[in-house]
Amino acid sequence: MKVSYNWLKDYVSFDQTPQEVAEILTLTGLEVEETVQMGSSLTGVVVGEVITCEQHPNADRLKVCTVNIGTDDLLDIVCGAPNVAAGQKVAVATVGTELPVTLPDGNPLVIRKSKIRGEASVGMICALDELGLGSDHSGILVMDESLVPGTPISEVVDTNVDFIFEIGLTPNRPDASCHLGVARDLAAVLNKHLKKPFKALNDKKSAVQKADYIDISIENPEKCHRYVGILVRGVKITESPQWLQNRVRGIGL
């Protein structure tokens, strides 16, 4: 069973490191078999401002940009994104940065000085997927124009760094088969308050129109003592918010 370190913090306020939490859970009988880091702190990625954006002289689909990252000198960066333009605030991976992208040879993508079709490129203007912040590769990430060049990207976006505990759940612990159950054990050991993720429902029938109730008949009340239903209207099927995508992706869903 996969459990998120960040998700547990929604239910228990603690400052223990992931390694310390893994040890505590193991001592309670929830053996942590492995701890895996998800995401990256994106050290070396900063906010940049595209000052100029010109057509590459030797490639139709590439642009040659000059980018301000808050230093004395502008960076020359070759970019192939169709949406790059002068005046944008963008995410720039500087030389030496290791991005959370795996190359075909299995090694991580490390930014280096290079020449692309004869033009120097010192750094990389990044898309969401190259930052490990999503799956979109249709173009570069364009950020709020009020951001200051040189600001570390970790200060302006959620970099999704999390630690996932792989717990070998035994059959006698069905109570711990969810994040709330694991958080209950953690709160007990740390003597912390357990923050439940829900509130008691308002059971006043006057607050709900009669038409919102579903008629239910129980044919065999000896075998089914109570059955409850509720009608939900106005549901729109849209893309889940990013925080929810990060949560379920982190636990392998």
C-alpha positions in Angstrom: 0.0 0.0 0.0 1.3 3.4 -1.0 1.0 6.3 1.5 2.0 9.9 0.8 4.0 11.9 3.4 2.4 15.2 2.3 -1.1 13.6 2.5 -0.5 12.5 6.1 0.2 16.2 6.9 -3.4 17.0 6.0 -4.5 15.0 9.0 -1.6 15.4 11.5 0.6 18.4 12.2 4.2 17.1 12.5 7.7 18.2 11.6 9.4 14.7 11.5 11.4 13.9 8.4 10.2 11.2 6.0 12.8 8.9 7.4 11.7 9.5 10.9 8.0 8.9 10.0 8.9 5.7 8.2 10.6 4.4 11.4 7.6 5.5 13.6 5.1 3.7 11.3 7.2 0.5 11.3 7.4 0.5 15.1 3.6 0.7 15.2 3.3 -2.4 13.1 2.8 -0.7 9.7 6.1 -1.8 8.2 7.5 0.6 5.7 9.3 -1.5 3.1 10.5 1.4 0.9 10.4 5.2 0.8 10.5 6.8 -2.6 10.9 10.5 -3.4 8.5 11.9 -5.9 9.1 15.1 -7.8 12.1 17.4 -7.6 13.0 20.6 -5.8 14.1 22.0 -9.2 17.2 23.5 -7.9 18.8 25.6 -10.7 15.4 26.4 -12.3 14.6 30.2 -12.1 12.1 32.7 -13.5 13.4 34.2 -16.7 12.1 37.0 -19.0 12.3 36.6 -22.7 13.8 39.8 -24.0 14.1 39.0 -27.7 12.8 36.0 -29.8 14.0 35.7 -33.3 13.8 33.0 -36.0 16.7 30.5 -36.0 18.7 31.1 -39.2 19.1 27.4 -39.9 15.9 25.8 -38.6 12.3 26.7 -39.4 10.9 25.4 -36.1 13.4 26.9 -33.7 13.7 30.3 -32.2 16.8 32.0 -30.8 16.0 33.9 -27.6 17.8 36.2 -25.2 16.6 35.7 -21.7 17.1 37.7 -18.5 17.5 35.6 -15.4 18.4 38.4 -13.0 22.2 38.3 -13.7 24.4 40.8 -15.4 24.4 39.0 -18.7 21.5 37.8 -20.9 21.4 34.1 -21.8 21.2 32.9 -25.4 18.8 30.0 -25.5 17.5 28.1 -28.5 13.9 27.1 -28.1 11.6 24.9 -30.2 8.3 25.7 -28.4 5.6 27.2 -30.7 4.3 29.6 -28.1 7.6 31.2 -27.0 7.6 35.0 -27.5 9.3 38.2 -26.3 8.0 39.6 -23.1 7.1 36.3 -21.5 8.0 35.2 -18.0 9.2 31.6 -18.3 10.9 28.8 -16.3 14.6 28.6 -17.2 16.8 25.6 -16.4 20.3 26.9 -16.0 23.5 25.1 -17.0 24.2 22.2 -14.6 20.5 21.7 -13.6 19.3 18.1 -13.4 15.6 18.0 -14.5 13.2 15.2 -13.5 13.2 13.8 -17.0 14.7 10.4 -17.9 16.6 10.1 -21.2 16.3 7.0 -23.4 19.6 5.7 -22.0 18.1 5.8 -18.5 20.1 8.8 -17.3 18.5 12.1 -16.0 18.5 15.2 -18.3 21.3 17.5 -17.3 21.4 21.0 -18.9 24.7 21.8 -20.6 26.0 24.5 -22.9 25.5 23.4 -26.5 25.2 24.4 -30.1 21.9 23.7 -31.8 22.1 24.1 -35.6 25.1 26.3 -35.2 23.6 28.7 -32.6 24.8 28.7 -29.0 22.3 27.7 -26.3 23.0 28.3 -22.6 20.1 26.9 -20.7 16.6 25.7 -21.5 13.2 27.2 -21.4 11.0 24.5 -20.0 7.5 23.0 -20.5 5.4 21.5 -17.7 6.4 17.9 -18.4 10.1 18.8 -18.4 9.7 20.3 -14.9 7.8 17.2 -13.7 4.8 19.4 -13.0 2.4 17.8 -15.5 2.2 16.0 -18.8 1.7 19.0 -21.1 4.4 19.3 -23.8 2.5 21.5 -26.2 4.5 24.5 -25.3 6.6 26.2 -22.7 5.2 27.2 -19.3 4.3 30.9 -19.4 4.0 32.4 -15.9 2.6 35.6 -14.3 4.2 38.7 -15.8 4.7 40.2 -12.3 7.3 37.7 -11.4 10.9 38.9 -10.9 13.6 37.3 -13.1 16.0 35.2 -11.1 13.4 34.0 -8.6 13.8 30.3 -7.8 11.0 28.4 -9.4 10.3 26.6 -6.2 9.2 29.9 -4.6 6.4 30.5 -7.2 5.1 27.0 -8.1 4.3 23.8 -6.2 7.2 21.5 -7.2 5.3 18.4 -6.0 8.1 17.1 -3.9 6.7 14.2 -1.8 7.8 10.9 -0.3 5.8 7.8 -0.8 5.9 5.0 1.8 5.3 1.5 0.6 3.7 -0.2 3.6 3.4 -4.0 3.8 -0.1 -4.0 5.3 -0.9 -7.2 7.2 -4.4 -8.7 7.2 -5.0 -7.8 10.9 -4.8 -4.0 10.1 -7.7 -3.2 7.8 -8.1 0.0 9.9 -4.9 1.3 8.4 -5.8 0.6 4.8 -6.2 4.3 4.0 -4.3 7.6 4.7 -6.7 8.5 7.6 -6.1 5.1 9.3 -2.3 5.5 9.0 -2.5 9.1 10.2 -4.5 7.9 13.3 -1.6 5.7 14.3 0.9 8.5 13.7 -1.1 11.0 15.7 -1.3 8.5 18.6 2.4 8.0 18.8 3.2 11.7 18.5 0.4 12.7 20.8 -1.0 15.0 18.2 -4.5 16.0 17.3 -6.1 14.0 14.4 -7.7 16.4 11.9 -10.5 14.5 10.2 -11.0 15.4 6.5 -14.8 15.7 6.8 -17.4 17.4 8.9 -20.6 15.8 10.2 -23.5 16.2 7.7 -26.4 18.4 8.6 -29.2 16.0 9.3 -32.0 18.6 9.4 -34.6 17.5 6.8 -35.8 21.1 6.6 -32.5 22.1 4.9 -33.1 19.7 2.0 -36.0 19.7 -0.4 -38.2 16.6 -0.3 -37.6 16.1 -4.0 -33.9 15.5 -3.3 -34.6 12.3 -1.4 -34.6 8.9 -2.9 -37.3 6.4 -2.0 -35.7 3.2 -0.7 -37.5 0.0 0.3 -35.8 -2.7 2.2 -37.2 -6.1 1.3 -35.5 -8.0 4.1 -34.9 -5.8 7.1 -33.3 -8.6 9.1 -30.4 -8.8 6.7 -30.2 -5.0 5.9 -31.0 -2.8 8.9 -30.3 0.5 7.1 -29.7 1.7 3.6 -29.0 5.3 2.7 -28.8 7.2 -0.6 -28.5 10.8 -1.7 -29.0 12.5 -5.0 -26.2 14.8 -6.3 -27.0 17.2 -9.1 -24.9 19.7 -11.1 -21.9 17.5 -11.5 -19.6 18.6 -14.3 -17.0 16.3 -15.7 -13.8 18.3 -16.1 -10.0 17.8 -15.6 -9.2 17.2 -12.0 -7.3 20.1 -10.3 -3.5 19.7 -10.3 -3.3 19.0 -6.5 -5.6 16.0 -6.9 -3.7 14.8 -9.9 -0.5 14.9 -8.0 -2.0 13.0 -5.0 -3.4 10.1 -7.0 -0.4 9.9 -9.3 1.9 9.7 -6.2 0.1 6.7 -4.9 0.2 4.9 -8.2 -3.3 5.6 -9.5 
